Amino acid sequence: MKGLLTSILMSVAILLAICSCATVSKEPLAPGQLRLLHARVSGSGVVYMGTRSEVNITFEADGKPTIRRVCFSIPKEGQGPDCYYVNPRSVEYGEEKSLRVTIPPPRRVGPALVDCYVEYWQDTKVLRTNVIHFSIDAIP
């Protein structure tokens, strides 16, 4: 029984390691396209209950698309995710393209996987980027 439990735990650990190393598609960008690469929460992913946290999102883009808003969601067990929209605080189109946003305080203590995408303008249409994931650990 102990061997079976160890095997299951090792399989889960390997699966999590593979998922955390997933790379974003390197297909060429379409004209005006914006693609998210990764997100990083200040403070090594630790967020405090009742406190907003800053997130830095790096992206690649064809040109300088206008970012409309950013969606953050934590999928709930047995339900679809609720999206919390925030406006970017700053957007940098330098060598490393990035945007900074402030996310709301988490609703519960413990680790969580956060989904994120960006809505941006392309001509007169609002488009969505790919979805990226990052981990947070909410503490009191």
C-alpha positions in Angstrom: 0.0 0.0 0.0 2.8 2.4 0.9 4.5 1.6 -2.4 1.3 2.4 -4.3 0.9 5.7 -2.5 4.5 6.6 -3.2 4.1 5.8 -6.9 1.0 8.0 -7.1 2.7 10.9 -5.4 5.7 10.6 -7.7 3.5 10.6 -10.7 1.7 13.7 -9.6 5.0 15.4 -8.9 6.3 14.6 -12.3 3.1 15.8 -14.0 3.3 19.1 -12.1 6.9 19.5 -13.1 6.0 18.9 -16.8 3.1 21.4 -16.6 5.2 24.1 -14.9 7.8 23.8 -17.7 5.3 24.1 -20.5 6.4 26.6 -23.1 4.4 29.1 -25.1 4.0 28.4 -28.9 6.8 29.9 -30.9 4.7 30.3 -34.1 5.2 33.6 -35.7 2.9 36.4 -34.5 0.1 37.5 -36.8 0.0 41.2 -37.7 -1.0 43.1 -34.5 -1.1 40.0 -32.4 -0.1 39.9 -28.7 1.0 36.7 -26.9 1.5 36.3 -23.2 4.7 34.5 -22.1 4.6 34.4 -18.3 3.5 36.1 -15.2 5.3 36.7 -11.9 3.8 37.9 -8.6 6.1 40.1 -6.6 7.3 38.4 -3.4 7.9 34.9 -5.0 4.2 34.1 -5.4 3.3 34.8 -1.7 0.3 37.0 -1.4 -1.3 38.2 1.9 -5.0 38.0 2.6 -6.6 41.5 2.5 -3.7 43.0 0.5 -3.5 43.7 -3.2 -0.4 42.3 -5.0 1.5 43.4 -8.1 1.9 41.0 -11.0 4.4 41.5 -13.9 3.3 39.9 -17.1 5.8 39.6 -20.0 4.5 39.3 -23.6 5.5 39.5 -27.2 3.6 41.6 -29.7 3.6 42.7 -33.3 3.7 46.5 -32.9 2.2 48.2 -29.9 -1.3 46.9 -29.5 -3.5 48.9 -27.0 -4.2 46.8 -23.9 -7.8 47.1 -22.8 -7.9 45.0 -19.6 -6.5 41.9 -17.9 -8.5 38.9 -16.6 -7.5 36.9 -13.6 -9.4 33.9 -12.4 -9.0 31.1 -10.0 -11.1 28.1 -11.1 -13.4 26.9 -8.4 -14.0 23.3 -7.7 -17.0 22.1 -9.6 -17.6 25.5 -11.3 -16.2 27.5 -14.1 -13.8 30.3 -13.3 -15.0 33.8 -12.4 -13.0 36.5 -14.1 -11.8 39.5 -12.2 -10.9 42.3 -14.7 -8.2 44.9 -13.9 -6.7 47.7 -15.9 -2.9 47.7 -16.4 -1.0 50.1 -14.3 1.8 50.4 -16.8 2.8 48.9 -20.2 6.4 48.7 -21.5 7.2 48.1 -25.1 11.0 48.0 -24.7 13.3 45.1 -25.4 11.3 43.0 -22.9 7.7 43.9 -23.3 5.8 43.8 -20.0 2.8 45.1 -18.2 2.1 45.6 -14.5 -1.2 45.1 -12.8 -2.5 44.9 -9.3 -4.5 41.9 -8.4 -7.2 41.8 -5.7 -6.7 40.0 -2.4 -7.3 36.3 -2.6 -10.5 34.9 -1.1 -9.0 31.9 0.7 -5.8 30.9 2.4 -3.5 28.4 0.7 -2.0 27.7 -2.7 -4.0 28.4 -5.9 -3.4 28.3 -9.7 -4.4 31.5 -11.4 -5.4 31.8 -15.0 -4.7 35.0 -16.9 -5.4 36.5 -20.3 -5.4 40.0 -21.8 -7.9 41.7 -23.9 -6.5 44.1 -26.5 -7.5 46.3 -29.4 -6.6 45.3 -32.9 -8.1 47.9 -35.3 -11.7 48.1 -34.1 -11.9 44.6 -32.7 -11.2 43.5 -29.1 -9.2 40.3 -29.1 -8.0 37.9 -26.4 -4.5 36.6 -25.9 -3.6 33.0 -24.9 -4.2 32.0 -21.3 -1.2 31.6 -19.0 -1.1 30.2 -15.5 0.8 31.1 -12.4 0.8 30.0 -8.8 0.1 32.0 -5.7 0.2 31.0 -2.0 -2.2 33.1 0.1 -1.3 33.5 3.7 -3.0 35.4 6.5 
